[in-house]
Amino acid sequence: MELYCFKPLWGHQGRFIDACVQACNENFQGLEGQVPEQAQQRLQWRDHLQTEGLAFIAEICTAGSYVPDRSASLGEHLDDFAKKLDRSLALNPLKINCLGGCDAWPEEESARFFSEAMDLASQAAVSVSFETHRGRSLFNPWTTGRLCRVLPSLQLTADFSHWCVVCERLLDEEAEGMTALFERVQHIHGRVGYEQGAQVGDPRGRLSLDALQAHQRWWRKIWQQQFNRGDRLTTLTPEFGPDGYQMIDPDSEQAIGDLWTYNCWMAQTQRQQFAEFSSTQNISGEP
């Protein structure tokens, strides 16, 4: 089993080709982000990815951006999913990650959304995993667990940083429920959250150590599940970003720290963690 790390386009300043060059320079295997609306731009992105030898994980946000439009109906979410799914296929994505549904929906409505979205993905012959994200249907571990029991084929993108702040605690005490979800995970977002926020100030710092180690425990358990089922590849996107996630100096109103530095550090740290995990599994490139 191999680990591929992806550079997030969220928070990237500059051209797409610049992001590709950055990813190559820091040994990332690909990029993750939302696909452009314009067909010509999608073709340019595809060409850059092919030239640089990079993979792509497409991100779909239904009925809004990262936070959904509260007034959007189930049908509007599904229509948006179908449109963005078709758009994403132009880039031949390795995987598709979807931020879908709405946290205010009844669980029956969320279940219908996921069921119909998975049907659309199946018709397109592509696998989609759904992100555990605030504001969306999978906004906490208990709702997610119930939906997974109703939908045996539901696959997850694990961003546990959101659950830490929603639940106001690290989640080790939810061991039984979390373990049942680990086997559903197809992709990991490697951002570290803590009890009062979805992004620690600096993942390298002493104050972040407990939260970092908690996330690393969960990610290692996901790797174990993937290895046990014979996966040849596991993927992780370090996702430290802006938009209220990054800490701001209250006087200067300038961002504190450098997101690209954090994401590169996280990728390298998890490569080391994966190498240690691999050594305990006697992984030699074959399951």
C-alpha positions in Angstrom: 0.0 0.0 0.0 1.3 3.4 -0.9 0.5 6.9 0.5 -0.3 9.7 -2.0 -0.4 13.3 -0.6 -2.3 16.0 -2.4 -1.8 19.8 -2.3 -5.1 21.6 -1.6 -6.2 24.3 -4.0 -8.2 25.9 -1.1 -6.1 28.9 0.0 -3.8 28.8 -3.0 -2.8 32.2 -4.3 -1.8 32.2 -8.0 -2.2 30.3 -11.2 -3.1 26.6 -11.4 0.3 25.9 -13.1 2.0 27.5 -10.0 0.1 25.1 -7.8 1.3 22.2 -10.0 4.9 23.4 -9.7 4.6 23.8 -5.9 3.2 20.3 -5.6 6.0 18.7 -7.6 8.7 20.6 -5.8 7.4 19.3 -2.4 6.8 15.7 -3.6 3.0 15.8 -3.6 1.4 13.3 -5.9 -1.5 15.5 -6.9 -3.9 18.4 -6.2 -7.3 18.5 -4.7 -9.9 21.2 -5.4 -13.1 22.3 -7.0 -13.3 22.1 -10.8 -13.6 25.3 -12.9 -17.0 26.1 -14.5 -15.4 27.1 -17.8 -14.7 24.2 -20.2 -11.6 25.8 -21.6 -10.1 26.2 -18.2 -10.8 22.6 -17.4 -8.9 21.6 -20.5 -6.0 23.8 -19.4 -6.0 22.2 -16.0 -6.1 18.7 -17.5 -3.1 19.5 -19.7 -1.1 20.9 -16.8 -1.8 17.8 -14.7 -0.7 15.5 -17.5 2.4 17.5 -18.2 3.5 17.5 -14.6 2.4 13.9 -14.0 0.0 14.8 -11.2 -3.2 13.1 -10.1 -6.3 15.1 -9.2 -9.0 14.7 -6.6 -12.2 16.7 -7.6 -14.2 18.4 -4.9 -17.9 18.8 -5.2 -19.9 21.2 -2.9 -23.6 20.8 -3.5 -25.9 23.9 -3.4 -23.4 26.4 -2.3 -19.7 26.5 -1.4 -18.3 24.8 1.7 -21.4 26.0 3.6 -24.7 25.0 1.9 -27.5 27.4 0.9 -29.9 26.8 3.7 -32.9 27.4 1.4 -31.8 24.9 -1.3 -34.1 21.9 -1.7 -33.0 18.2 -1.9 -33.6 18.4 -5.7 -31.4 21.4 -6.0 -28.6 19.6 -4.2 -28.9 16.6 -6.5 -29.1 18.7 -9.6 -26.0 20.6 -8.5 -24.2 17.3 -7.7 -25.0 15.9 -11.2 -23.8 19.1 -12.9 -20.5 19.2 -10.9 -20.0 15.5 -11.3 -20.1 15.8 -15.1 -17.8 18.7 -14.9 -15.3 16.8 -12.7 -15.0 13.9 -15.1 -13.3 16.1 -17.6 -10.2 16.0 -15.4 -10.1 12.2 -15.1 -10.0 12.4 -11.3 -8.4 9.7 -9.1 -11.2 10.3 -6.6 -14.1 12.6 -6.1 -14.9 14.1 -2.7 -18.3 15.6 -2.0 -19.5 18.0 0.6 -23.2 17.2 0.4 -26.5 17.8 2.0 -27.4 20.0 4.9 -27.1 19.6 8.7 -30.6 20.9 9.2 -32.2 18.2 7.1 -34.1 15.2 8.7 -31.9 12.1 8.4 -34.4 10.5 6.0 -33.8 13.4 3.6 -30.0 13.1 4.0 -30.3 9.3 3.3 -32.3 10.0 0.1 -29.7 12.5 -1.0 -26.8 10.1 -0.5 -28.6 7.2 -2.1 -29.5 9.2 -5.2 -26.0 10.8 -5.4 -24.4 7.4 -5.2 -26.7 6.2 -8.0 -25.6 9.1 -10.2 -21.9 8.3 -9.4 -22.5 4.6 -10.3 -23.9 5.5 -13.6 -20.8 7.6 -14.3 -18.6 4.7 -13.3 -16.8 6.7 -10.6 -16.5 6.4 -6.9 -17.5 9.3 -4.7 -16.8 9.7 -0.9 -18.7 12.1 1.2 -16.9 14.5 3.6 -17.5 14.7 7.4 -17.9 18.5 7.3 -19.7 21.1 9.5 -22.9 22.5 8.0 -23.4 19.3 5.9 -25.4 16.1 6.5 -22.3 14.3 8.0 -21.7 17.0 10.6 -21.2 14.7 13.6 -20.2 11.1 14.3 -23.6 9.9 15.6 -25.7 11.1 12.6 -23.0 9.7 10.3 -23.1 6.4 12.0 -26.8 6.1 11.7 -26.7 7.0 8.0 -23.9 4.5 7.4 -26.1 1.8 8.9 -29.0 2.7 6.6 -26.7 3.0 3.6 -24.1 0.1 3.5 -22.4 1.5 0.4 -21.8 5.0 1.8 -18.1 5.9 1.6 -16.5 8.7 3.6 -13.9 11.4 3.3 -12.6 11.7 6.9 -12.1 15.3 8.1 -12.4 14.8 11.8 -11.2 18.3 12.6 -14.9 19.4 12.0 -16.2 16.8 14.5 -13.8 18.0 17.2 -15.3 21.5 17.2 -18.9 20.3 16.7 -18.6 17.9 19.7 -16.3 20.3 21.7 -13.9 17.4 22.4 -11.4 15.0 20.9 -13.2 11.8 20.0 -11.1 9.0 21.5 -13.9 8.4 24.0 -16.2 7.6 21.0 -14.0 4.6 20.2 -16.7 2.1 19.3 -18.6 4.5 17.0 -15.5 5.9 15.4 -14.1 2.4 14.7 -17.3 1.5 12.8 -16.7 4.5 10.6 -13.0 4.0 9.9 -13.8 1.1 7.5 -15.9 3.5 5.3 -13.0 6.0 4.7 -11.7 6.4 1.2 -9.8 9.6 1.6 -8.3 11.7 4.5 -8.2 15.4 5.0 -5.1 15.9 7.2 -6.1 19.0 9.1 -5.9 19.0 12.9 -8.8 20.4 14.8 -9.2 20.9 18.5 -12.0 21.3 21.1 -12.9 24.9 20.1 -11.8 25.1 16.5 -11.4 23.2 13.3 -7.8 24.2 12.8 -5.0 24.5 15.4 -2.9 27.6 15.1 0.3 25.7 14.3 0.4 21.9 14.0 4.1 21.9 14.8 3.7 23.5 18.2 3.6 22.1 21.7 0.1 23.4 22.3 -1.2 21.4 19.4 0.5 18.1 20.3 -2.5 16.4 22.0 -4.8 17.2 19.1 -2.2 16.2 16.5 -1.6 12.8 18.2 -5.3 12.2 18.4 -5.8 12.7 14.7 -2.8 10.6 13.9 -4.2 7.7 16.0 -7.5 7.9 14.0 -5.6 8.1 10.6 -3.5 5.1 11.5 -6.6 3.1 12.3 -8.0 4.1 8.9 -4.7 2.9 7.3 -5.1 -0.4 9.1 -8.6 -0.9 7.8 -7.5 -0.1 4.2 -4.5 -2.4 4.5 -6.7 -5.2 5.8 -9.1 -5.0 2.9 -6.2 -5.0 0.4 -6.1 -1.4 -0.8 -3.1 -0.6 -2.9 -3.3 3.2 -2.3 -4.3 5.6 0.5 -4.7 9.3 0.0 -4.3 12.3 2.3 -4.7 16.0 1.7 -3.2 18.4 4.3 -5.8 21.1 4.4 -4.7 24.0 6.6 -6.6 27.0 5.0 -7.8 30.5 5.3 -11.4 31.9 5.6 -11.7 32.1 9.3 -9.7 28.9 9.9 -6.3 30.6 10.1 -5.5 32.7 13.2 -5.3 36.5 12.7 -3.4 39.0 14.7 -6.1 41.3 16.2 -4.0 44.4 15.9 -2.5 44.2 12.4 -5.3 41.9 11.1 -2.6 39.9 9.3 -2.6 36.1 9.1 -0.4 34.3 11.6 1.8 31.6 10.1 2.2 30.3 6.6 -0.4 27.8 5.3 1.9 26.2 2.7 4.5 25.7 5.3 2.0 23.9 7.6 0.7 21.8 4.7 4.1 20.7 3.6 5.1 19.9 7.2 1.9 17.9 7.7 2.5 15.9 4.5 6.1 15.1 5.4 5.1 14.2 9.0 2.4 11.8 7.7 4.8 10.3 5.2 7.0 9.4 8.2 4.1 8.1 10.1 3.0 6.0 7.2 6.6 4.6 6.8 6.5 3.5 10.5 3.0 2.0 10.0 4.2 0.2 6.9 7.2 -1.3 8.7 4.8 -2.9 11.2 2.6 -4.4 8.4 5.5 -5.7 6.3 4.1 -3.7 3.4 6.2 -4.3 0.2 4.0 -2.7 -2.4 1.5 -5.6 -2.6 -1.5 -6.2 -0.2 
